[in-house]
Amino acid sequence: MSNQLALFGGKPVRSQPFPAWPIFGKAEEQRLLRTLRNGKWGRLHGPEVAEFEERFAAMHGCKHGIAVVNGTVSLRIALMAAGLPANAEVIIPPYTFFSTASAVIEANMVPVFADIHLNTFNLDPKAVEASITPRTRAIIPVHFAGQPADMTAIMAIAKKHKLLVIEDAAHAHGASYRNKPTGSLAHVASFSFQSSKNLTSGEGGIITTNDDKLAAACRSIHNCGRIPTGIWYEHHVISGNYRLGEFQGAVLNAQLDRLEHQTKTRDRNGQYLAARISQLPGICPQLRPKDCTRHSYHLFMLRINGQQFGAPRAAVIKALQAEGIPCSAGYGWSLHHQPMFRHKAFGPYLPQARKELNYRKVSCPNSDLICREQCVWLEQNLFLGTLADMDDIANAFEKVWLHREALETGFQSKAKR
């Protein structure tokens, strides 16, 4: 190992690239060409989306799959299908992508932020319980980074208070909780197929459920309010055309054939890396409860305690990047600090409730700490390689730690300039 950090002119730990994403080949090409040539490009006439819905739902332990244009729409449709009233409160974590909250607002409901557990990065059931009011109607736990949330506790709370639970499983394709697949752990679930996701068609999403009534409502909303017994130009509920197209379905069917092997590879590599780098002072990989029987590792998450490690997160990230390890700090702030919430820029939604909402008073200290100074992300494609790739990542962390004093000094001197 070099005696000098690459950031300061030393030789980097790694010079070759990690596996690229997306991965594709002849299978995708053949399905796409078949779709192109048969002229059946829409969901209503072609076979690809219907096949994918059935296969994906079965893989995730569900009777029903409704494929839609993206993973934001899928959340909103699930909320609308449940028949929840306007201004109903929906509990969500503050550490998640914007869409978990925006979908709630676009369903004319009020996001209520409950803090995450500092070590799992997932919704804290105690914070959920404390956030419930007479207006609460639903909870959206996010399986962040691909690690299932504490669904036993969350479903118990939901049962006690008669609440709907929607899994935001945008990161969790192929993950499992107590050997049960994500997507089947609550009343209904939402997945995303956006470009970075572990299963991708560039854009897209799907709703999964075992509830026949919810499935029928979701299917109607995603198809312009139509119902199976109605005539074509007969529309029963406010809705739109949210159907996924056949080209995306073709890609997803080919990608789905790869998912099982890829998920096993990511899980093996993620566990291996976590075991190695957790030995370093101040490095805390995402805590994996025993109930998580498979982690999909859309992200490998860790916290850096700068004081214990000996250098701040910003310096460590720059040093790791120089050593050839792609990584980032992730979210810059918790969702309730986003300008949309601070200024209540909700467009035509929540006109009455908006007056009494004040997201500036929300307190989620764990999420804020992680965003502000501790979190580091490594993306899923890094985990599709070999254990030797994981060794390179671990060696880079160890090298940065061994040179932490030089890093701290160099970082401080640059900051003063």
SELUM-635034 format. One line per 2 residues: number of its first residue (from 1); their letters; for each residue z, y, x of N, C-alpha, C. Coordinates in pm, whole numbers, plus 50000, padded with zeros to 5 digits. Each point is the difference from the previous one (the first is absolute). Example, Ala and Ser with C-alpha at 12.3 -4.5 7.8 and 13.67 -1.06 7.14 Angstrom:
<kolvexs>
1	as	50780/49431/51319/50000/50119/49911/50000/50120/50090 ~ 49928/50105/49965/50006/50119/50082/50073/50109/49923
</kolvexs>
This chain:
<kolvexs>
1	ms	50000/49880/50085/50000/50120/49915/50000/50125/50088 ~ 49918/50097/49964/49987/50120/50080/50133/50073/50013
3	nq	50018/50065/50114/50122/50077/50024/49993/50138/49938 ~ 49890/50034/49935/49986/50132/49941/49937/49987/49861
5	la	50046/50082/49909/49942/49999/49867/49854/50047/50004 ~ 49916/49939/49916/49861/50043/49992/49990/50145/49958
7	lf	50096/50047/49923/50002/50139/49956/50004/50096/50119 ~ 50057/49953/50111/50012/50083/50120/49912/49951/50115
9	gg	49895/49923/49967/49903/49961/50101/50004/49855/50043 ~ 50095/49921/49948/50008/49859/50036/49895/49916/49929
11	kp	49995/49873/50036/49905/49909/49938/50053/49954/49865 ~ 49920/50010/49892/50049/49958/49869/50022/49850/49990
13	vr	50090/49960/49916/50027/49858/49977/49876/49931/49944 ~ 49928/50069/49912/49885/49937/49933/49880/50093/50002
15	sq	49885/49943/50033/49877/50078/50001/49897/49948/49899 ~ 50012/49873/49959/49904/49945/49904/50044/50032/49856
17	pf	49903/50010/49909/50035/50034/49861/50066/49884/49928 ~ 50074/50033/49896/50055/49899/49910/49893/49960/49899
19	pa	50023/49895/49920/49900/49961/49900/49961/50116/49910 ~ 49871/50013/49973/49949/50108/49915/50020/49964/49853
21	wp	49995/50101/49915/50010/49980/49856/49898/50089/49930 ~ 49929/49952/49898/50015/49869/49937/49929/49889/50077
23	if	50036/49878/49967/49933/49881/50053/49904/49949/49893 ~ 49876/49976/50038/49901/49954/49902/49894/49918/50071
25	gk	49918/49931/49919/49896/49916/50059/49896/49956/49899 ~ 49947/49883/50021/49891/49948/49916/50041/49986/49854
27	ae	50125/49963/49976/50045/49977/49863/49987/50128/49917 ~ 50046/50112/50056/49987/50128/49930/49853/50037/49981
29	eq	49922/49981/50105/49857/50034/49994/49929/49920/49891 ~ 50028/49871/49992/49932/49915/49902/50036/50039/49857
31	rl	50129/50024/49975/50040/50038/49865/49944/50138/49961 ~ 50001/50093/50095/49945/50133/49970/49851/49994/49970
33	lr	49926/49925/50080/49856/49989/49978/49969/49932/49867 ~ 50079/49897/49967/49980/49933/49873/50023/50096/49883
35	tl	50104/50083/50014/50028/50098/49895/49890/50104/49991 ~ 49955/50047/50115/49892/50099/50003/49875/49946/49930
37	rn	49965/49878/50031/49874/49944/49953/50005/49955/49854 ~ 50118/49965/49951/50004/49956/49860/50000/50118/49902
39	gk	50021/50122/50053/49995/50119/49916/50118/50017/49908 ~ 50100/49914/50010/50119/50010/49916/50111/50066/50082
41	wg	49999/50130/50002/50086/50076/50091/50131/50043/49936 ~ 50010/49993/49869/50120/50044/49931/50087/49885/49955
43	rl	50129/50027/49982/50098/49899/49962/49963/49929/49870 ~ 49932/50069/49910/49974/49945/49868/49894/49890/50001
45	hg	49919/49994/50106/49887/49908/50000/50001/49900/50115 ~ 50070/50031/50109/49997/49913/50117/50118/49904/50006
47	pe	49995/49903/50090/50105/49898/50009/50109/50028/50104 ~ 49976/50094/50093/50087/50011/50117/50141/50050/49965
49	va	50011/50108/49923/50133/50055/49970/50080/49901/49917 ~ 49936/49937/49902/50071/49902/49918/50053/49885/50084
51	ef	49919/49953/50094/50044/49893/50089/50118/50046/50085 ~ 49987/50121/50054/50108/50050/50085/50130/50018/49923
53	ee	49992/50056/49880/50121/50020/49919/50075/49868/49982 ~ 49927/49896/49968/50061/49870/49976/50063/49943/50128
55	rf	49928/50010/50110/50048/49944/50127/50121/50076/50053 ~ 49991/50134/49997/50110/50081/50053/50126/49981/49917
57	aa	49985/50000/49867/50116/49981/49914/50066/49865/50026 ~ 49919/49895/50011/50055/49867/50025/50073/49994/50135
59	mh	49942/50062/50102/50063/50001/50132/50134/50072/49997 ~ 50015/50095/49908/50123/50078/49991/50087/49961/49880
61	gc	49980/49879/49953/50090/49942/49902/49992/50059/49861 ~ 49883/50052/49962/49986/50069/49871/49885/49943/49917
63	kh	50013/50010/49868/49894/49958/49908/49889/50104/49992 ~ 50035/50125/50020/49905/50108/49975/49979/50089/50122
65	gi	49874/50036/50024/49966/50100/50100/49896/50093/49941 ~ 50025/50130/50011/49907/50100/49946/49960/50091/50115
67	av	49880/49984/50052/49954/50077/50116/49956/50139/49957 ~ 50040/50101/50077/49972/50140/49967/49952/50074/50124
69	vn	49969/50129/49982/49932/50075/50105/50089/50034/50119 ~ 50131/50006/49981/50090/50024/50113/50144/49966/49963
71	gt	50088/50005/50100/50138/49962/49979/50087/50109/49942 ~ 49946/50118/49980/50073/50105/49926/49979/49981/49850
73	vs	49874/49979/49963/49967/49975/49860/50076/49878/49947 ~ 50013/49898/50083/50068/49878/49954/50145/50028/49962
75	lr	50068/50085/50076/50137/50038/49964/50004/50079/49870 ~ 49909/50095/49987/49999/50083/49880/49967/49918/49875
77	ia	49904/49909/50013/49965/49915/49886/50119/49914/49958 ~ 50071/49946/50098/50117/49915/49969/50105/50080/49923
79	lm	50024/50123/50041/50096/50085/49928/49952/50030/49859 ~ 49873/50032/49986/49946/50031/49868/50000/49878/49909
81	aa	49968/49883/50056/49993/49878/49921/50135/49961/49943 ~ 50107/50038/50069/50135/49965/49954/50045/50085/49882
83	gl	49924/50105/49969/50033/50083/49884/50123/50088/50020 ~ 50025/50039/50124/50116/50085/50027/49973/50142/49950
85	pa	50103/50070/49955/49979/50133/49942/49978/50107/50105 ~ 49940/50110/49959/49986/50117/50088/50138/50045/50045
87	na	50008/50046/50125/50123/50050/50062/50101/49891/50032 ~ 49963/49873/49980/50088/49891/50043/50020/50008/50150
89	ev	50118/49965/50047/50030/50001/50144/49967/49865/50062 ~ 49936/50005/50116/49960/49881/50074/50058/50010/50141
91	ii	50083/49905/50037/50065/50005/50130/49908/49943/50107 ~ 49980/50077/50106/49914/49959/50111/50068/50036/50132
93	pp	49958/49938/50111/50054/50039/50131/49933/50127/50051 ~ 50067/50076/50086/49940/50119/50059/49915/49967/50123
95	yt	50015/49877/50051/49926/49959/50119/49887/49907/49955 ~ 49888/50059/49963/49883/49927/49954/49884/50098/49997
97	ff	49882/49946/49979/49882/50086/49991/50007/50084/49872 ~ 49938/50114/50004/49995/50097/49893/49966/49939/49863
99	st	49914/49897/49998/49951/49946/49874/50108/49936/49915 ~ 50104/49947/50060/50107/49941/49921/50059/50105/49906
101	as	50008/50123/50048/50052/50110/49918/49893/50064/49914 ~ 49882/50021/50055/49895/50069/49923/49958/49919/49879
103	av	50002/49867/50011/49965/49916/49886/50099/50018/49886 ~ 50127/50018/50035/50103/50023/49898/49972/50132/49928
105	ie	49972/50104/50075/49974/50131/49940/49873/49996/49914 ~ 49897/49931/50048/49876/49992/49922/50016/49914/49875
107	an	50108/49925/49991/50034/49930/49876/50093/50086/49914 ~ 50018/50126/50042/50084/50098/49929/50147/49959/49998
109	mv	50043/49942/50113/50139/49958/50015/50061/50064/50124 ~ 50131/49992/50012/50073/50074/50102/50045/49908/50113
111	pv	49951/50022/50124/50050/49921/50113/50143/50040/50035 ~ 50085/49903/50016/50138/50021/50045/50016/49924/50131
113	fa	50040/50071/50105/50005/49939/50132/50137/49941/50029 ~ 50001/49870/50032/50121/49931/50044/49979/49960/50146
115	di	50101/50019/50082/49984/49983/50145/49972/49855/50038 ~ 49947/49984/50120/49973/49868/50055/50117/49954/50086
117	hl	50002/49870/50027/50096/49945/50095/49952/50034/50140 ~ 50090/50046/50084/49961/50050/50132/49931/49894/50084
119	nt	50039/49875/49986/49949/49896/50090/49883/49920/49943 ~ 49988/49992/49866/49888/49925/49943/49882/50088/49964
121	fn	50022/50132/49988/49898/50097/49959/49962/49984/49851 ~ 50069/49913/49928/49971/49976/49860/50106/50061/49910
123	ld	49965/50016/49872/50087/50058/49900/50138/49934/50003 ~ 50105/50084/50003/50138/49952/50003/50047/49979/49856
125	pk	50032/49877/49961/50044/49977/49862/50120/50085/49958 ~ 50090/50029/50091/50115/50085/49966/49953/50142/49964
127	av	49901/50049/50072/49946/50132/49969/49925/49998/49868 ~ 49936/49889/49969/49932/49985/49871/50100/50009/49887
129	ea	50106/49923/50010/50104/49998/49896/50057/50139/49978 ~ 50023/50072/50109/50058/50134/49990/49903/50101/49940
131	si	49870/49969/49998/49899/50094/49952/49966/49982/49853 ~ 50054/49898/49936/49965/49971/49861/50067/50099/49906
133	tp	49921/50051/49905/50049/50090/49895/49952/49944/49865 ~ 50040/50061/49890/49949/49955/49869/49848/50011/49986
135	rt	49935/50078/50087/49855/50017/49993/49923/49901/50088 ~ 50071/49921/50080/49933/49906/50090/49933/49888/49921
137	ra	49875/49972/50035/49926/49895/49931/49938/49897/50095 ~ 49990/50034/50128/49931/49908/50091/50045/50020/50144
139	ii	49975/49899/50081/50024/50003/50144/49873/49951/50069 ~ 49961/50069/50106/49888/49953/50082/50050/49975/50142
141	pv	50044/49879/50031/50033/49968/50139/49872/49982/50081 ~ 50001/50049/50121/49885/49986/50091/50034/49895/50105
143	hf	49913/49904/50016/50019/49899/50106/49947/50062/50130 ~ 50080/50087/50058/49945/50085/50105/49971/49921/50127
145	ag	49883/50028/50055/49947/49937/50122/49962/49854/49978 ~ 50027/49949/49878/49971/49861/49970/50123/49914/49988
147	qp	50118/50062/50007/50125/49926/49983/50050/50019/49857 ~ 50016/49892/49924/50045/50014/49862/50134/50072/49989
149	ad	50010/50084/49898/50125/50069/49971/50104/49899/49949 ~ 50122/50047/49981/50109/49915/49951/49982/49978/49851
151	mt	49909/49909/49965/49960/49984/49861/50107/49935/49913 ~ 50084/49918/50058/50108/49939/49921/50091/50107/49944
153	ai	50041/50092/50087/50090/50108/49957/49928/50096/49906 ~ 49875/50033/50031/49926/50096/49917/49974/49944/49861
155	ma	49962/49873/49993/49974/49941/49868/50129/49986/49919 ~ 50112/49977/50067/50128/49994/49929/50036/50136/49940
157	ia	49977/50106/50077/50023/50136/49949/49908/50028/49882 ~ 49874/49961/50014/49902/50024/49893/50039/49925/49872
159	kk	50045/49878/50015/50042/49922/49883/50120/50064/49931 ~ 50095/50045/50079/50120/50064/49947/49967/50125/49920
161	hk	49904/50078/50047/49967/50128/49937/49869/49996/49919 ~ 49942/49880/49988/49876/49982/49922/49887/50089/50052
163	ll	49971/49986/50129/49899/50081/50067/49879/49917/50040 ~ 49884/50063/49999/49879/49939/50053/50003/50006/50152
165	vi	49954/49895/50067/49988/50001/50147/49855/49974/50038 ~ 49946/50092/50079/49863/49988/50052/50008/49986/50152
167	ed	49954/49890/50054/49994/49986/50146/49885/50085/50054 ~ 50030/50089/50093/49895/50064/50078/49981/49912/50123
169	aa	49900/49913/49990/49975/49901/50105/49876/50036/50082 ~ 49974/50130/50013/49881/50046/50072/49994/49948/50143
171	ha	50118/49972/50059/50007/49951/50137/50021/49848/50008 ~ 50017/49934/49887/50065/49868/50002/49911/49884/49957
173	hg	49872/50006/50025/49912/49888/49969/50048/49875/50075 ~ 50026/49894/49927/50037/49874/50063/50145/49989/50042
175	as	50080/50103/49978/50143/49992/50036/50074/49919/49895 ~ 50123/49958/50034/50078/49923/49903/50148/50031/50012
177	yr	50069/49980/49889/50144/50025/49987/50061/49875/49939 ~ 50089/49937/50075/50058/49871/49957/49889/49901/49964
179	nk	49896/50002/50083/49884/49912/49987/49918/50026/49873 ~ 50021/50113/49937/49922/50039/49883/49910/50117/50040
181	pt	49872/49997/49963/49908/50105/50048/50032/50137/49943 ~ 49981/50102/50082/50000/50137/49947/49890/50009/49894
183	gs	50022/50090/49906/49907/50009/49888/50048/49924/49879 ~ 50095/49907/50023/50053/49920/49889/50152/50016/49988
185	la	50055/50100/50068/50146/50015/50010/50059/50090/49893 ~ 49914/50073/49927/50046/50096/49900/49917/49984/49873
187	hv	50002/50099/49914/49923/49993/49877/49851/50015/50025 ~ 49966/50081/50099/49860/50029/50032/49997/50054/50143
189	as	49884/49990/50064/49990/50043/50139/49867/50068/50027 ~ 49997/50075/50109/49881/50076/50040/49973/49977/50148
191	fs	49874/49968/50032/49955/49983/50138/49886/50098/50028 ~ 49981/50031/50128/49892/50088/50043/49907/49928/50096
193	fq	49870/50034/49992/49901/49946/50093/49932/50111/50080 ~ 50070/50110/50018/49949/50113/50080/49974/49953/50144
195	ss	49926/50078/50075/49944/49956/50128/50100/49941/50098 ~ 50121/50056/50006/50097/49954/50100/50077/49875/49956
197	kn	49988/49962/49873/50085/49895/49946/49964/49862/50055 ~ 50097/49907/49991/49982/49866/50056/49890/49921/49930
199	lt	49968/50039/49878/49885/49947/49927/49924/50123/49952 ~ 49875/50013/50042/49931/50128/49975/49856/49982/49953
201	sg	49957/50094/49916/49859/50015/49966/49962/50147/50015 ~ 50074/50072/50083/49978/50143/50018/50084/50080/49903
203	eg	49982/49973/49872/50083/50056/49893/50021/49890/49896 ~ 50100/50017/49916/50023/49903/49893/50147/49970/49983
205	gi	50032/49932/49890/50137/49960/49973/50002/49893/49895 ~ 50117/49945/49971/50013/49898/49896/50139/50004/49941
207	it	50009/49968/49872/50126/49985/49928/50021/49850/49978 ~ 50120/49951/50029/50032/49860/49972/50121/49992/49909
209	tn	50000/49900/49912/50114/49981/49909/49993/49862/49937 ~ 50115/49952/49954/50007/49879/49921/50028/50030/49853
211	dd	50002/50128/49966/50027/50044/49865/49867/50019/49925 ~ 49975/49915/49901/49872/50005/49928/49977/50134/49932
213	kl	50104/50055/49941/49986/50126/49927/49970/50115/50096 ~ 50073/50006/50112/49973/50103/50099/49860/49986/50057
215	aa	49959/49877/50026/49866/49976/50056/49892/50050/49904 ~ 50016/49971/49872/49901/50045/49902/49993/50152/49994
217	ac	50117/50064/50006/50002/50147/49997/49937/50058/50126 ~ 50029/49943/50115/49940/50048/50125/49849/49980/49999
219	rs	49956/49887/49949/49857/49972/50000/49926/50096/49907 ~ 50063/50035/49889/49940/50096/49908/49990/50137/50064
221	ih	50109/50046/50061/50001/50133/50061/49898/50009/50114 ~ 49983/49892/50075/49906/50006/50114/49856/49992/49954
223	nc	49979/49970/49870/49865/49982/49948/49977/50089/49878 ~ 50032/50128/50015/49967/50102/49899/50066/49977/49866
225	gr	50114/49930/49999/50074/49980/49876/49943/49894/49909 ~ 49909/49918/50050/49942/49894/49919/50098/49883/49983
227	ip	49977/49922/49895/50078/49877/49978/49902/49886/49976 ~ 50040/49875/50028/49906/49888/49990/49938/49982/49863
229	tg	50074/50035/49894/49949/49977/49864/49923/50120/49944 ~ 49994/50109/50078/49933/50120/49951/49852/50001/50030
231	iw	49927/50093/49937/49861/50020/50038/49994/50086/50125 ~ 49881/50012/50061/49990/50062/50132/50047/50145/50000
233	ye	49954/50079/49905/50039/50140/49996/50120/50020/49907 ~ 50106/49929/50032/50125/50008/49925/50112/50013/50102
235	hh	50075/50110/49993/50097/50033/50105/50137/50023/49937 ~ 50100/49926/50045/50128/49996/49931/50108/50086/50063
237	vi	49992/50028/50129/50105/50077/50068/49937/50096/50099 ~ 50075/50102/50039/49952/50090/50104/49983/49920/50129
239	sg	49887/50012/50064/49970/49912/50113/49878/50053/50073 ~ 49934/49915/50073/49880/50038/50074/49933/49877/50056
241	ny	49897/50022/50080/49935/49890/50069/50060/49991/50140 ~ 50093/49907/50015/50065/49979/50130/49962/49865/50059
243	rl	49891/49941/49951/49961/49867/50044/49953/50001/50147 ~ 50035/49896/50072/49950/49982/50137/49857/49952/49995
245	ge	49917/50045/50096/49860/49961/50004/49977/49867/50070 ~ 49883/49944/49975/49967/49868/50052/49985/49996/50153
247	fq	49957/50110/50061/49990/49999/50146/50138/49985/50064 ~ 50098/50074/49945/50136/49983/50050/50052/49859/49972
249	ga	49969/49948/49882/50042/49864/49968/49943/49898/50095 ~ 49873/50019/50038/49936/49909/50095/50072/50000/50135
251	vl	50029/50120/50049/50071/50011/50128/50139/49937/49990 ~ 50070/50028/49891/50137/49949/49984/50004/49849/49992
253	na	49902/49939/49936/49998/49853/49994/49987/49939/50138 ~ 49917/50061/50084/49987/49951/50137/50125/50028/50081
255	ql	50056/50120/49983/50121/50036/50073/50118/49912/49960 ~ 50004/49961/49872/50111/49919/49951/50007/49865/50070
257	dr	49885/49949/50040/49997/49873/50073/50072/50010/50134 ~ 50011/50121/50053/50063/50021/50130/50149/50033/49989
259	le	50046/50038/49880/50132/50061/49987/50114/49908/50042 ~ 49997/49875/49959/50112/49910/50030/50021/49985/50150
261	hq	49893/49973/50072/50012/49984/50146/50044/50130/50066 ~ 49941/50112/49956/50036/50129/50059/50147/50033/49975
263	tk	50049/49971/49880/50139/50032/49967/50096/49916/50084 ~ 49969/49874/50019/50084/49915/50086/50001/50052/50143
265	tr	49884/50044/50048/49991/50053/50137/50083/50128/50014 ~ 49986/50091/49904/50077/50125/50005/50150/49972/49997
267	dr	50040/49909/49913/50143/49971/49986/50056/49938/50128 ~ 49927/49908/50059/50044/49940/50126/50012/50105/50110
269	ng	49898/50082/50013/50000/50100/50106/50105/50107/49976 ~ 50018/50040/49875/50100/50101/49969/50141/49953/50033
271	qy	50031/49877/49964/50133/49947/50029/50022/49987/50151 ~ 49897/49959/50070/50010/49985/50146/50027/50135/50067
273	la	49923/50102/49960/50019/50132/50060/50138/50056/49966 ~ 50042/49984/49876/50132/50051/49960/50111/49938/50084
275	ar	49989/49870/50026/50102/49932/50080/50004/50054/50142 ~ 49885/50034/50055/49996/50050/50138/50054/50142/50012
277	is	49949/50091/49918/50036/50140/50023/50137/50037/49942 ~ 50054/49916/49913/50133/50030/49945/50109/49988/50106
279	ql	49967/49944/50116/50095/49991/50109/50021/50134/50071 ~ 49909/50094/49977/50010/50130/50067/50097/50092/49928
281	pg	50083/50074/50071/50092/50093/49934/49926/50104/49916 ~ 50047/50021/49880/49943/50104/49915/49875/49961/49925
283	ic	49951/49878/50018/49880/49953/49930/50043/49908/49886 ~ 49967/50038/49878/50043/49925/49881/49879/49966/49915
285	pq	49938/49883/50021/49891/49960/49911/50049/49986/49857 ~ 49907/50012/49905/50032/49985/49858/50084/49873/49979
287	lr	50117/50016/49941/50089/49888/49975/49938/49907/49896 ~ 49992/49874/50033/49937/49902/49912/50108/49913/49934
289	pk	50027/50023/49872/50098/49916/49931/49949/49856/49987 ~ 50092/49906/49984/49960/49860/49990/49914/49974/49876
291	dc	50012/50085/49897/49919/49983/49880/49852/50027/50024 ~ 49968/50069/50107/49859/50024/50035/49947/49874/50068
293	tr	49929/49918/49925/49949/49875/50056/49862/50016/50064 ~ 49933/50111/49971/49880/50035/50078/49977/50150/49992
295	hs	49984/50059/50115/49974/50143/50016/49852/50014/50031 ~ 49931/50088/49930/49855/50013/50024/49967/50097/50114
297	yh	50100/50075/50047/49981/50091/50114/49875/50086/49987 ~ 49989/50069/49886/49899/50106/49995/50034/50105/50106
299	lf	50128/50018/50021/50050/50082/50110/50114/49925/50068 ~ 50013/50019/50129/50121/49959/50071/50084/50126/50014
301	ml	50115/49999/49936/50086/50119/49994/50120/49984/50092 ~ 50036/50109/50063/50124/50000/50078/50058/50140/50002
303	ri	50130/50004/50024/50069/50127/50022/50035/50014/50147 ~ 49988/50122/50050/50048/50032/50135/50117/50095/49988
305	ng	50114/49958/50050/50113/50090/50014/49986/50064/50138 ~ 49955/50124/50002/49967/50066/50126/50115/50008/50098
307	qq	50120/50021/49948/50117/50009/50090/50028/49867/50066 ~ 49993/49892/49923/50027/49868/50056/49888/49954/50093
309	fg	49876/50033/49962/49886/49958/50082/49992/50079/50129 ~ 50030/50129/49990/49995/50085/50118/49884/50097/50003
311	ap	49923/50005/49890/49888/50093/49987/49968/50015/49853 ~ 49952/50117/49959/49970/50021/49857/49874/49927/49955
313	ra	49990/49981/49869/49885/49927/49944/49868/50059/50043 ~ 49983/50130/49992/49871/50061/50032/49957/49965/50142
315	av	50094/49999/50091/49967/49967/50139/49965/49853/50014 ~ 50074/49915/49931/49975/49856/50007/49861/49967/49946
317	ik	49963/50063/49889/49867/49975/49942/49890/50041/50095 ~ 50013/50118/50061/49898/50044/50096/49991/49904/50118
319	al	50115/49953/50045/50001/49908/50113/49937/49866/49964 ~ 50030/49949/49882/49941/49873/49956/49849/50013/49984
321	qa	49956/50110/49943/49856/50021/49983/49930/50003/50136 ~ 50062/50063/50097/49942/50005/50134/49995/49862/50064
323	eg	50093/49912/49961/50001/49863/50053/49901/49910/49928 ~ 49922/50057/49904/49899/49923/49931/50046/49938/49871
325	ip	50112/50047/49944/50055/49945/49876/49984/50103/49888 ~ 49908/49978/49906/49984/50094/49889/50125/49999/49911
327	cs	50054/50116/49973/50119/50011/49915/50010/50143/49949 ~ 50084/50019/49899/50018/50133/49943/50139/50013/49942
329	ag	50033/50123/49955/50129/50026/49939/49998/49976/49849 ~ 49883/49975/49943/49994/49978/49856/50017/50129/49923
331	yg	50074/49993/49890/50016/50116/49912/50079/50111/50068 ~ 49952/50122/49982/50067/50115/50060/50123/50044/49924
333	ws	50003/49971/49868/50117/50034/49920/50005/49911/49877 ~ 50117/49994/49939/50017/49923/49878/49917/50062/49888
335	lh	49966/49916/49900/49910/50046/49894/50050/50123/49926 ~ 50130/50006/49975/50050/50113/49921/49992/50133/50076
337	hq	49970/49994/50130/49977/50123/50078/49853/50040/50004 ~ 49914/49917/49943/49858/50034/49999/49979/50130/49920
339	pm	49903/50082/50039/49978/50127/49929/49982/49984/49849 ~ 49934/49891/49957/49980/49981/49857/50133/49998/49925
341	fr	50100/49933/50059/50130/49991/49932/50082/50127/50016 ~ 49993/50059/50116/50077/50123/50022/49954/50112/49907
343	hk	49868/50001/49972/49943/50106/49916/49970/49951/49858 ~ 50031/49874/49972/49975/49940/49868/49855/50024/49955
345	af	49908/49972/50092/49858/50021/49974/49942/49876/49932 ~ 50037/49982/49874/49967/49879/49927/49881/50017/49905
347	gp	49929/50109/50011/49886/50022/49912/50044/50003/49855 ~ 49928/49930/49913/50035/50004/49857/50114/49907/49961
349	yl	50052/49924/50097/50100/49898/49968/50142/50057/49998 ~ 50086/49939/49923/50143/50033/49991/50026/50148/49968
351	pq	49931/50059/49905/50019/50144/49974/50142/50036/49957 ~ 50068/49910/49927/50136/50029/49954/50102/49962/50106
353	ar	49989/49879/50053/50098/49953/50097/49998/50082/50128 ~ 49884/50058/50032/49985/50072/50127/50102/50112/50017
355	ke	50036/50064/49890/50092/50114/50008/50137/49960/50054 ~ 50044/49880/49967/50134/49958/50043/50001/49921/50130
357	ln	49882/49964/50051/49994/49921/50123/50020/50090/50123 ~ 50078/49951/50094/50018/50072/50126/50009/49898/50113
359	yr	49886/49968/50057/49996/49899/50105/50057/50051/50132 ~ 50025/50129/50009/50062/50054/50121/50146/49954/50014
361	kv	50058/49955/49889/50140/49956/50003/50014/49849/50024 ~ 49888/49930/50008/50006/49855/50021/50056/49969/50138
363	sc	50089/49902/50005/50060/49960/50127/49970/49853/50028 ~ 49921/49977/50104/49967/49864/50045/50013/49998/50152
365	pn	50123/49999/50051/50020/50018/50144/49939/49891/50087 ~ 49997/49876/49952/49942/49893/50083/49851/50022/50019
367	sd	49932/50027/49891/49855/50027/50010/49974/50122/50088 ~ 50079/50104/49983/49980/50123/50079/50020/49975/50148
369	li	50104/49923/50035/50027/49970/50140/49885/49922/50062 ~ 49952/49899/49927/49891/49918/50051/49875/50084/50023
371	cr	49968/50083/49902/49881/50086/50014/50015/50101/50113 ~ 50115/50061/50005/50021/50113/50091/50002/49958/50147
373	eq	50063/49885/50030/50020/49974/50143/50003/49854/50044 ~ 49984/49904/49910/50025/49863/50046/49883/49902/49986
375	cv	49916/50013/49899/49907/49892/49968/49878/49995/50093 ~ 49956/49877/50028/49875/49975/50073/49923/49891/49925
377	wl	49869/50021/49985/49913/49903/49934/49902/49940/50100 ~ 49977/49869/49987/49888/49932/50064/49921/49933/49888
379	eq	49867/50016/49999/49920/49957/49885/49963/49853/50008 ~ 49960/49948/49882/49986/49856/49981/49897/49933/50090
381	nl	49894/50070/50040/49897/49934/50079/50051/49957/50138 ~ 50104/50067/50050/50058/49962/50129/50058/49859/49994
383	fl	50033/49954/49879/50072/49874/49984/49908/49885/49964 ~ 49871/50022/50012/49903/49893/49975/49958/49929/50129
385	gt	50059/50041/50111/49966/49940/50128/50094/49887/50039 ~ 50031/49994/50127/50076/49890/50058/50142/50044/50036
387	la	50081/49902/50037/50134/50033/50049/49992/50079/50130 ~ 49893/49981/50075/49981/50080/50122/49982/50148/49965
389	dm	49935/50029/49888/49989/50138/49954/50138/50057/49968 ~ 50084/49917/49938/50136/50044/49969/50080/50025/50128
391	dd	49974/49917/50100/50067/50021/50128/49961/50134/50062 ~ 49875/50038/49986/49958/50131/50051/50075/50112/49931
393	ia	50013/49990/49868/50073/50104/49926/50146/50003/50046 ~ 50061/49882/50007/50140/49994/50042/50017/50051/50143
395	na	49908/49964/50089/50008/50046/50139/49989/50152/50008 ~ 49917/50058/49913/49988/50145/49999/50131/50066/49956
397	fe	50062/49945/49897/50131/50052/49957/50101/49989/50115 ~ 50002/49885/50067/50095/49980/50109/49974/50096/50116
399	kv	49872/50022/50029/49964/50092/50107/50045/50142/49967 ~ 49978/50041/49876/50042/50134/49960/50152/50013/50008
401	wl	50070/49895/49960/50147/50006/50006/50047/50007/50146 ~ 49939/49921/50088/50040/50001/50141/49978/50138/50064
403	hr	49901/50074/49949/49969/50132/50054/50043/50112/49905 ~ 50101/49971/49920/50042/50095/49896/50050/50132/50057
405	ea	50065/49995/50114/50051/50126/50058/49885/50090/50043 ~ 49899/49942/50064/49883/50078/50040/49926/50051/49877
407	le	49994/49917/49897/49934/50040/49877/50073/50115/49934 ~ 50130/49989/49990/50081/50105/49938/49985/50131/50076
409	tg	50005/49993/50132/49988/50121/50082/49862/50063/49985 ~ 49897/49915/50008/49864/50050/49988/49971/50058/49863
411	fq	50054/49937/49897/49978/50047/49864/50068/50135/49978 ~ 50122/50013/50051/50072/50126/49983/49930/50115/50074
413	sk	49950/49970/50121/49934/50106/50078/49871/50045/49934 ~ 49927/49907/49935/49879/50038/49929/50032/50082/49877
415	ak	50111/49965/49933/50039/50071/49879/50038/50144/50028 ~ 50047/50027/50121/50043/50136/50037/49883/50090/50035
417	r	49886/49940/50028/49884/50081/50043/49940/50080/49884
</kolvexs>
